[in-house]
Amino acid sequence: MKFLIKSKEIILATFVLVALLSSCTKDFEEMNKSPNNPVDVPAINIFTNTLSSSINRQLGGWIQHTYLGPWSQQWCKVQYIDEDRYMPRDMSGEFQAPYTSELKNLTIVIEKATEDGNNRLLAAAKIMRVWAFSYLTNVWGDIPYSQALQGFQIDGTLTPEYDTQESIYTSMLAELEQANVLLTGTTLNFGSGDILYGGDPVAWRKFANSLKLRLLNRAAGTPWSFTYNMAGGTQVTTTPGAAALATADAQIAAILGDPAQYPIFTSNSDNARLVYPGLPYRNPIYNTLYARTDQGISETMVDWLKARNDPRIHIYAQPTPNSVAASAIDYNGYQNGRGETSANFPTVSLLGTKVAYTETQPTFVLCYDEVQFIIAEHHMRGGRDEQAQAAYEAGIAASMQRWGLADGGSVFPTWGKLEITTGSTAYPVSYADYLDEALVAWGGTDAQKFQLINEQRWAGMFGQGVEAYCEIRRTGFPARVFEYELEASFYPELGLPIRVQYALSEDTYNTNNVASARLNQKIESINEGMFSTTGIQSQMWWHTRKNPIPTETDVK
């Protein structure tokens, strides 16, 4: 009898347990979803992450402060200087990261925005996609493009072919045109998750067309001969470079001639810049350098600024510690690629406190001053001297203003890494006086005027090493970059690398396609493919001029 009772109790308990389990398993999947690890998020949230990752990588990562900032001789390495000597490194991370991060995420944003009918976010994503791809193709040339990012597709390839730079440029220009059309006639904000422009479609439209000017100008040719004064006393005269894209100037003229259809940047308020509120969202260069001292300002940049009495020197650089101690402010850049393993720190200038040691300093993606210098070069190619001069001088003023140098005001030198100390001496700022400087004043031959424009653009885009490196290769300016050989170059008598070597991971996992890309671009098999012993092979599609290759060093 006792056994029967226990059996009934067991049976009853079993029914209760089964009922409880049925109740639990009905919502089992929902109960086990972590609210902190969502499987899907709104497109605008993904876009926020994309803006941060792409801009920080290109303007605050290793490609800027260790490679192309020094290679463009704006910055230099003052210790651990191997990369400043063009020492080859595996660039797999720099090459692959945009694909696996921002370009992957932009693909998702574009799909979601298309499904939602959100044309404003769709256009912004397309613009950033062009900006990210332009970095890749301008540094490496032919890259995976049309077959890239197919990991989302069941039948997508994991070994994409390399598209030609010419075809990539054609596609990027078309995508910017699509974005311009999508943003036409709308002022409706698309979300505060846009940390670049706060969701303003009008601002994004200006960015799209200004970015288009940058791409078109890069392919518009360099119609000037120029004589370089090489180290050792010799001179080399180079020949003009043909337009890679025959219609480039016509397309620029169409944009400039129809501001209603193609609005562009018209003041510094239009600048594409990422602002950092402070800890934990800090300027990426500050994050790298506030606790270490690897980078300084290059001798090339300091000497260029000094020769022009340029007030930007007080922003771009800190006075040397020795000069501060002596109460006689002076600046001294460190020469790129020196044979010494470390600089004598009391005698060299570090990067300016505003540039590298201010956590809230914005990073500049594309600015009004660059647009003005593009317009100036365009007018020079068209023989419109007065218009070229007006744009040139407007670009200089815009650069000064962007860096906080108001006309008629003054600038104070600052120094100290973690705590800025203001000097007692004020230096006046006068745009008129600056424009009267012998090395700034508009005049000379056409070649000299092109030099004025392009060297001012190089100086203005301080801290935008990727773009500066592209412009130096394309234009052959600043002349100083090509007139001497680095003292301790890993590749003596070859000058500036004309491309960055392809990622070693591509040789491992995408072997045939990267080999075809090298062959199609006539990339030399020696020297990691980074140089051109002929001055013609290995160059970018838009790099049509032959720049001089120095054979002698010039060490002070």
C-alpha positions in Angstrom: 0.0 0.0 0.0 2.8 2.3 0.9 4.4 1.4 -2.5 1.3 2.4 -4.4 1.1 5.8 -2.7 4.7 6.5 -3.5 4.2 5.5 -7.1 1.3 7.9 -7.4 3.4 10.6 -5.9 6.2 9.9 -8.4 3.8 10.0 -11.3 2.3 13.2 -10.1 5.7 14.8 -9.7 6.7 13.7 -13.2 3.6 15.4 -14.7 4.4 18.6 -12.8 8.1 18.5 -14.0 7.1 17.9 -17.6 4.6 20.8 -17.4 7.3 23.1 -16.0 9.8 22.0 -18.6 7.2 22.7 -21.4 6.6 26.1 -20.0 10.3 26.9 -19.9 11.3 25.6 -23.3 8.5 27.5 -25.0 10.5 30.7 -24.5 13.9 29.1 -24.1 15.5 31.0 -27.0 14.2 34.4 -25.8 15.4 33.7 -22.3 18.9 32.9 -23.4 19.4 36.1 -25.5 21.8 38.4 -23.9 20.6 42.0 -24.0 24.3 43.0 -24.0 25.1 41.0 -27.1 22.4 41.8 -29.7 22.3 39.8 -32.9 20.9 42.7 -34.8 21.1 46.5 -34.4 19.8 49.5 -36.2 21.7 50.7 -39.3 22.5 54.1 -37.7 24.3 52.4 -34.8 26.5 50.4 -37.2 27.2 53.6 -39.0 28.4 55.2 -35.8 31.0 52.5 -35.3 32.0 52.7 -38.9 32.8 56.4 -38.8 34.8 56.0 -35.7 36.8 52.9 -36.8 37.6 54.2 -40.3 38.6 57.7 -39.4 40.6 56.7 -36.4 42.4 54.1 -38.5 43.3 56.3 -41.4 44.1 59.5 -39.4 45.2 58.2 -36.1 46.6 54.7 -36.6 50.0 53.3 -37.6 49.5 54.2 -41.3 49.5 57.8 -40.2 51.9 58.2 -37.3 54.4 55.5 -38.2 54.4 55.3 -42.0 52.9 57.9 -44.2 53.0 60.9 -41.8 56.8 60.5 -41.8 57.0 59.4 -45.4 55.3 62.6 -46.5 58.0 64.4 -44.4 55.4 66.3 -42.3 56.2 64.1 -39.2 59.3 62.1 -38.4 60.2 59.3 -36.0 62.5 60.5 -33.2 63.0 57.0 -31.8 62.2 53.5 -33.1 62.8 55.1 -36.5 63.0 52.0 -38.7 59.8 52.8 -40.6 61.0 56.3 -41.3 63.9 54.7 -43.2 61.4 52.8 -45.3 62.0 49.5 -43.5 59.5 47.0 -45.0 56.9 45.6 -42.7 54.0 43.2 -43.2 51.1 45.4 -44.1 48.5 42.7 -43.7 46.7 44.5 -40.8 46.6 47.9 -42.6 45.4 46.3 -45.8 42.9 43.9 -44.4 41.3 45.9 -41.6 39.2 48.2 -43.7 37.7 45.2 -45.4 36.9 43.3 -42.2 35.8 46.3 -40.3 34.3 49.5 -41.9 33.7 48.2 -45.4 32.0 45.1 -44.0 29.8 47.2 -41.8 29.1 49.7 -44.5 27.8 46.8 -46.6 25.4 46.1 -43.8 24.3 49.7 -43.5 23.7 50.0 -47.2 21.6 46.9 -47.2 19.6 48.0 -44.2 19.1 51.6 -45.4 18.0 50.3 -48.8 15.4 48.0 -47.2 14.2 50.8 -44.9 14.0 53.3 -47.8 16.4 55.6 -45.8 18.1 57.4 -48.8 19.9 59.9 -46.6 21.7 57.2 -44.5 22.2 55.2 -47.7 23.9 58.2 -49.3 26.1 58.9 -46.3 27.2 55.2 -46.2 28.0 55.3 -49.9 30.2 58.4 -49.4 32.1 56.7 -46.6 32.5 53.6 -48.7 34.2 55.7 -51.3 36.4 57.4 -48.7 37.5 54.0 -47.3 38.1 52.5 -50.7 40.0 55.6 -51.9 42.5 55.1 -49.0 43.1 51.5 -50.1 43.5 52.1 -53.8 45.6 55.3 -53.4 48.1 53.5 -51.2 48.2 50.1 -52.9 46.9 50.7 -56.5 44.8 47.8 -57.8 42.8 46.2 -55.0 39.9 43.8 -54.5 36.8 45.9 -55.3 34.0 44.4 -57.4 34.4 40.9 -55.9 35.3 42.1 -52.4 33.0 41.7 -49.3 31.2 38.7 -50.6 31.5 36.8 -47.4 27.8 37.5 -46.8 26.9 35.6 -49.9 26.5 31.8 -50.0 28.3 31.6 -53.3 30.6 34.6 -52.7 34.3 34.3 -53.3 36.9 34.4 -50.5 39.7 35.0 -53.1 38.6 38.2 -54.9 40.2 39.4 -58.1 41.9 42.8 -58.1 40.2 45.6 -60.0 42.3 48.2 -61.8 42.7 51.5 -60.2 41.2 53.2 -63.2 38.0 51.1 -63.0 37.8 51.7 -59.2 38.0 55.5 -59.7 35.2 55.3 -62.3 33.1 53.4 -59.9 33.9 55.7 -56.9 33.0 58.8 -59.0 29.7 57.2 -60.0 28.9 56.3 -56.4 29.5 59.9 -55.3 27.2 61.0 -58.1 24.5 58.6 -56.8 24.9 60.0 -53.3 24.6 63.5 -54.5 21.3 62.6 -56.3 20.0 60.7 -53.2 20.6 63.8 -51.0 19.0 66.3 -53.4 16.1 68.3 -52.0 16.2 66.9 -48.5 17.1 68.6 -45.2 15.5 66.0 -42.9 18.0 64.8 -40.2 18.7 61.1 -40.3 20.0 60.6 -36.7 22.5 61.7 -34.1 24.3 58.4 -34.6 26.1 60.3 -37.4 29.0 61.5 -35.4 30.5 63.3 -38.3 27.7 65.7 -39.4 25.0 65.0 -36.9 22.7 63.5 -39.5 22.6 66.7 -41.7 22.0 65.6 -45.3 23.0 69.0 -46.7 26.4 68.7 -45.1 26.9 65.2 -46.4 26.0 66.4 -49.9 28.7 69.0 -49.8 31.2 66.3 -48.5 30.3 64.0 -51.4 31.0 66.7 -54.1 34.1 68.0 -52.4 35.4 64.4 -52.2 34.6 64.0 -55.8 36.8 67.1 -56.5 39.7 65.4 -54.7 39.4 62.3 -56.8 39.0 64.1 -60.1 41.9 66.5 -59.4 44.2 63.5 -58.6 43.5 62.1 -62.1 43.6 65.5 -63.9 47.4 65.5 -64.7 50.4 67.6 -63.8 51.1 69.9 -66.7 54.4 71.4 -65.6 58.1 70.8 -66.0 60.1 71.5 -62.9 63.8 71.8 -62.1 65.0 70.3 -58.9 68.2 71.3 -57.1 69.6 68.0 -56.1 71.9 67.3 -53.2 75.5 67.5 -54.5 74.8 70.5 -56.7 73.3 68.8 -59.8 70.0 69.7 -61.3 67.2 67.5 -62.7 64.4 68.8 -64.9 61.2 66.6 -65.1 58.6 66.6 -67.7 54.8 67.1 -67.3 52.4 64.3 -66.4 49.4 63.6 -68.7 45.9 63.4 -67.3 45.0 59.8 -66.3 41.3 60.7 -66.7 40.8 62.8 -69.9 37.5 64.2 -68.7 38.7 65.1 -65.2 38.9 68.9 -65.6 35.6 68.9 -67.5 33.9 67.2 -64.6 35.5 69.6 -62.1 34.2 72.5 -64.2 30.7 71.0 -64.2 30.8 70.8 -60.4 32.1 74.3 -60.0 29.7 75.7 -62.6 26.5 74.4 -60.9 26.6 75.0 -57.2 22.9 74.3 -56.9 23.3 70.8 -58.3 26.8 70.3 -56.9 27.2 72.1 -53.5 30.7 71.9 -52.2 32.5 73.2 -49.1 32.4 77.0 -48.9 33.8 77.7 -45.5 35.5 75.9 -42.6 32.1 75.2 -41.1 31.6 72.6 -43.8 34.8 70.7 -42.9 34.5 66.9 -42.5 36.0 66.4 -39.1 35.5 64.0 -36.2 35.3 65.7 -32.8 36.3 63.9 -29.6 34.6 64.8 -26.3 37.4 63.5 -24.1 37.9 60.4 -22.0 37.1 57.7 -23.1 36.6 59.1 -26.6 39.9 60.8 -27.2 41.9 61.9 -30.3 43.7 58.7 -31.5 47.1 60.5 -31.9 46.8 61.7 -28.3 46.0 58.2 -27.2 49.2 57.0 -28.9 51.6 59.7 -27.8 50.5 61.1 -24.5 52.5 58.5 -22.6 55.4 58.1 -25.1 57.6 60.1 -27.5 58.0 58.4 -30.8 57.1 61.2 -33.3 58.4 64.7 -33.8 58.0 67.3 -36.6 60.2 66.8 -39.6 63.1 69.0 -40.6 61.5 69.4 -44.0 58.3 70.9 -42.5 60.0 73.1 -40.0 62.5 74.6 -42.5 59.6 75.2 -45.0 57.6 77.0 -42.3 60.5 79.0 -41.1 61.5 80.1 -44.6 58.1 81.7 -45.0 57.7 83.1 -41.5 54.6 80.9 -41.3 52.7 81.3 -38.0 51.5 77.7 -38.2 54.9 76.6 -36.9 53.6 77.5 -33.4 50.7 75.1 -33.9 52.4 72.3 -35.7 55.4 72.1 -33.4 56.6 72.7 -29.9 59.8 74.8 -29.4 62.9 72.8 -28.5 63.3 72.3 -24.7 66.7 74.0 -24.9 65.2 77.1 -26.4 62.4 77.2 -23.8 65.0 76.9 -21.0 67.0 79.8 -22.5 63.8 81.9 -23.0 64.7 82.2 -26.7 61.9 80.2 -28.5 63.1 78.3 -31.5 62.0 75.3 -33.5 64.2 72.5 -34.9 62.8 69.6 -36.9 64.5 66.2 -37.0 65.6 65.0 -40.4 63.7 61.9 -41.7 65.5 58.6 -41.9 68.6 59.6 -39.9 71.3 57.0 -39.1 70.9 57.7 -35.4 68.6 55.4 -33.5 67.2 58.2 -31.4 67.1 62.0 -31.5 68.8 64.3 -29.0 65.5 65.4 -27.4 66.5 68.7 -25.9 67.4 70.0 -29.3 64.4 68.8 -31.4 60.8 69.9 -31.6 58.0 67.5 -30.9 54.6 67.7 -32.5 52.5 70.6 -31.4 50.4 70.3 -28.3 47.3 71.1 -30.3 48.2 68.4 -32.9 49.2 65.5 -30.7 48.7 66.3 -27.0 45.2 67.6 -26.8 42.7 64.8 -26.2 39.7 66.7 -27.7 41.5 67.9 -30.9 39.4 66.8 -33.9 40.8 64.7 -36.8 40.3 66.3 -40.2 38.9 64.1 -43.0 38.5 66.7 -45.8 38.6 70.5 -45.4 37.7 73.7 -47.1 41.4 74.8 -47.6 42.1 71.6 -49.6 39.1 72.3 -51.8 40.4 75.8 -52.5 43.8 74.5 -53.5 42.1 71.9 -55.8 40.2 74.8 -57.4 43.4 76.8 -57.8 45.2 74.0 -59.5 42.2 73.4 -61.8 42.2 77.1 -62.9 46.0 76.9 -63.5 45.5 74.0 -65.8 42.9 76.0 -67.6 45.1 79.1 -67.9 42.9 81.3 -65.6 45.6 83.0 -63.6 43.5 85.4 -61.6 41.0 82.8 -60.5 43.8 80.5 -59.6 45.4 83.2 -57.4 42.1 84.0 -55.7 41.6 80.3 -54.8 45.2 79.9 -53.7 45.0 82.8 -51.3 41.6 81.7 -50.0 43.1 78.3 -49.3 45.9 79.8 -47.2 43.4 81.9 -45.2 41.2 78.9 -44.6 44.1 76.8 -43.4 45.2 79.6 -41.0 41.6 79.9 -39.7 41.2 76.2 -39.3 44.3 76.0 -37.1 43.0 78.9 -34.9 45.2 81.7 -36.4 42.8 84.6 -36.9 43.9 87.5 -39.1 45.1 90.4 -37.0 45.4 88.2 -33.9 48.3 86.5 -32.3 49.6 83.0 -31.5 51.5 81.8 -28.4 54.0 78.9 -28.5 52.9 76.0 -26.3 54.9 73.1 -24.9 54.7 70.2 -22.5 53.0 66.9 -23.2 50.6 66.3 -20.4 50.2 69.9 -19.2 50.3 72.7 -21.7 52.4 75.7 -20.7 51.8 79.0 -22.5 54.8 81.1 -23.5 54.9 84.8 -22.7 55.7 85.9 -26.2 52.9 86.5 -28.6 53.6 86.3 -32.4 51.4 88.4 -34.6 49.3 86.9 -37.4 48.8 88.9 -40.6 47.5 87.3 -43.7 48.6 90.2 -45.9 52.1 90.1 -44.5 52.2 86.3 -45.1 51.0 86.6 -48.7 53.8 89.2 -49.3 56.5 86.7 -48.2 58.9 86.0 -51.1 58.2 82.2 -51.0 54.4 82.7 -50.7 53.6 85.6 -53.0 51.8 84.7 -56.2 54.1 85.0 -59.2 56.8 83.4 -61.3 56.4 80.8 -64.0 53.5 78.4 -64.3 55.6 75.7 -62.8 56.4 77.9 -59.8 52.7 78.7 -59.3 51.8 75.0 -59.4 54.6 74.6 -56.8 53.1 77.3 -54.6 49.6 75.7 -54.7 50.7 72.2 -54.0 53.2 72.9 -51.3 50.6 75.0 -49.5 48.2 72.1 -49.7 50.9 69.8 -48.3 51.5 72.2 -45.4 47.8 72.7 -44.8 46.9 69.0 -44.5 49.3 68.5 -41.6 48.4 65.2 -39.9 46.7 63.8 -43.0 49.6 61.6 -44.0 47.8 59.3 -46.4 46.6 62.2 -48.5 49.8 64.1 -48.2 51.7 61.0 -49.5 49.4 60.7 -52.4 49.8 64.4 -53.4 53.6 64.3 -53.0 53.9 61.3 -55.4 51.4 62.9 -57.9 52.8 66.4 -58.0 56.5 66.0 -57.1 56.1 68.6 -54.4 57.5 69.6 -51.9 60.6 69.7 -54.1 62.7 69.0 -51.0 61.4 65.5 -50.6 62.9 64.5 -54.0 66.2 66.5 -53.7 68.1 64.3 -51.2 68.3 60.7 -50.1 67.6 59.6 -46.6 70.8 59.0 -44.7 69.8 55.5 -43.5 67.3 54.4 -46.1 66.8 50.7 -46.3 66.8 51.1 -50.1 69.7 53.5 -51.0 69.5 55.6 -54.1 65.8 54.9 -54.7 64.2 57.9 -53.1 60.6 57.9 -51.9 58.7 54.7 -52.1 56.0 55.1 -54.8 53.7 52.5 -53.3 53.3 50.4 -50.1 54.0 46.7 -50.5 51.0 44.4 -50.7 50.0 42.4 -47.6 51.9 39.2 -47.1 48.5 37.5 -46.2 47.4 38.1 -49.8 50.4 36.2 -51.0 49.4 33.3 -48.7 45.6 33.3 -49.2 45.0 35.1 -52.5 48.2 34.2 -54.3 47.2 34.1 -57.9 45.1 37.3 -57.8 47.7 39.5 -56.1 50.3 38.1 -58.5 48.2 39.2 -61.4 47.8 42.6 -59.9 51.5 43.0 -59.7 51.9 41.9 -63.3 49.2 44.2 -64.6 50.7 47.2 -62.9 54.2 46.3 -64.0 55.4 46.3 -60.3 59.0 45.5 -60.1 59.8 42.2 -58.4 62.8 43.7 -56.5 62.7 46.0 -53.4 59.4 44.6 -52.3 57.8 46.3 -55.2 57.8 49.6 -53.4 60.0 51.5 -55.8 60.6 52.3 -59.5 64.1 52.0 -60.7 63.0 53.4 -64.1 60.8 56.2 -62.7 57.9 54.8 -64.8 57.2 51.2 -63.7 55.2 50.4 -60.6 53.5 53.8 -60.4 49.8 54.4 -59.7 47.4 54.9 -62.6 47.1 58.6 -61.7 50.9 59.0 -61.1 51.9 59.9 -64.7 54.9 62.2 -64.1 58.5 61.0 -63.6 59.8 62.4 -60.3 63.6 62.6 -59.7 65.4 59.9 -57.8 68.1 61.3 -55.5 71.5 59.7 -55.2 73.1 61.8 -52.4 72.2 62.4 -48.8 72.1 65.8 -47.2 72.5 65.6 -43.4 73.0 68.7 -41.3 
